[in-house]
Amino acid sequence: MRLTRAAEYAIRCMVYLSKQGTGILTSRQEIAERADIPTHFLAKIAQDLARAGFIEIKQGARGGFILLKPPEMISLLEVVETMIGEIYLNDCVARPSSCKIAYECAVHRVWMNARDQLRETLALVDFAQLVKEESCLAAFPAGEFTSTDSLETDIHNNSNKLQ
């Protein structure tokens, strides 16, 4: 599975809006520049994010986007699946009925488990965590800090809450 460019840009947009906070109007131009998203792409992405209820779009010269939900209430999975639909790794996972041997096939179970683990991992990461992680990374010069220990700890802690 590979994320679409739209999904990657949507994640960047949501991280940037999460930094600003819930209810704060942020201009399209600011988001495009700071999150490195082409403005024409941002308009389309915003429509999808607004339909999903994550943001509100304000039109006009003083327009922009407003984050509607607290960042800790929005998972990475929700945003990814808003942009690309339900995650699946191949057709037999998406439509088991399309394969005559799907339920007898050992590989089908591997694909299902891989998809489930990916979805679970993305569901455990919220945008407040991503903002926190980004602010930690920003304190180090480029390339000096490569560990994802703090985010992995957050994922592990959230995973334990589900059990």
RAPE-V132347 format. One record per residue. N is the residue number from 0. BURIAL is 1 if it has 16 or more other C-alpha atoms within 10 Angstrom, else 0. Layout:
n->N burial->BURIAL
n->N burial->BURIAL
This chain:
n->0 burial->0
n->1 burial->0
n->2 burial->0
n->3 burial->0
n->4 burial->0
n->5 burial->1
n->6 burial->1
n->7 burial->0
n->8 burial->1
n->9 burial->1
n->10 burial->1
n->11 burial->1
n->12 burial->1
n->13 burial->1
n->14 burial->1
n->15 burial->1
n->16 burial->1
n->17 burial->1
n->18 burial->1
n->19 burial->1
n->20 burial->1
n->21 burial->1
n->22 burial->1
n->23 burial->0
n->24 burial->1
n->25 burial->1
n->26 burial->1
n->27 burial->1
n->28 burial->0
n->29 burial->0
n->30 burial->1
n->31 burial->1
n->32 burial->0
n->33 burial->0
n->34 burial->1
n->35 burial->0
n->36 burial->1
n->37 burial->0
n->38 burial->0
n->39 burial->0
n->40 burial->0
n->41 burial->1
n->42 burial->0
n->43 burial->0
n->44 burial->1
n->45 burial->1
n->46 burial->0
n->47 burial->1
n->48 burial->1
n->49 burial->1
n->50 burial->0
n->51 burial->0
n->52 burial->0
n->53 burial->1
n->54 burial->1
n->55 burial->1
n->56 burial->1
n->57 burial->0
n->58 burial->0
n->59 burial->0
n->60 burial->0
n->61 burial->0
n->62 burial->0
n->63 burial->1
n->64 burial->1
n->65 burial->1
n->66 burial->1
n->67 burial->1
n->68 burial->0
n->69 burial->0
n->70 burial->1
n->71 burial->0
n->72 burial->0
n->73 burial->1
n->74 burial->1
n->75 burial->1
n->76 burial->1
n->77 burial->1
n->78 burial->1
n->79 burial->1
n->80 burial->0
n->81 burial->1
n->82 burial->1
n->83 burial->0
n->84 burial->0
n->85 burial->0
n->86 burial->1
n->87 burial->1
n->88 burial->0
n->89 burial->0
n->90 burial->0
n->91 burial->1
n->92 burial->1
n->93 burial->0
n->94 burial->0
n->95 burial->0
n->96 burial->0
n->97 burial->0
n->98 burial->0
n->99 burial->0
n->100 burial->0
n->101 burial->1
n->102 burial->0
n->103 burial->0
n->104 burial->0
n->105 burial->0
n->106 burial->0
n->107 burial->1
n->108 burial->0
n->109 burial->0
n->110 burial->1
n->111 burial->1
n->112 burial->0
n->113 burial->0
n->114 burial->1
n->115 burial->0
n->116 burial->0
n->117 burial->0
n->118 burial->1
n->119 burial->0
n->120 burial->1
n->121 burial->1
n->122 burial->1
n->123 burial->1
n->124 burial->1
n->125 burial->1
n->126 burial->1
n->127 burial->1
n->128 burial->1
n->129 burial->1
n->130 burial->1
n->131 burial->0
n->132 burial->1
n->133 burial->0
n->134 burial->0
n->135 burial->0
n->136 burial->1
n->137 burial->0
n->138 burial->0
n->139 burial->0
n->140 burial->0
n->141 burial->0
n->142 burial->0
n->143 burial->0
n->144 burial->0
n->145 burial->0
n->146 burial->0
n->147 burial->0
n->148 burial->0
n->149 burial->0
n->150 burial->1
n->151 burial->0
n->152 burial->0
n->153 burial->1
n->154 burial->1
n->155 burial->0
n->156 burial->0
n->157 burial->1
n->158 burial->0
n->159 burial->0
n->160 burial->0
n->161 burial->0
n->162 burial->0
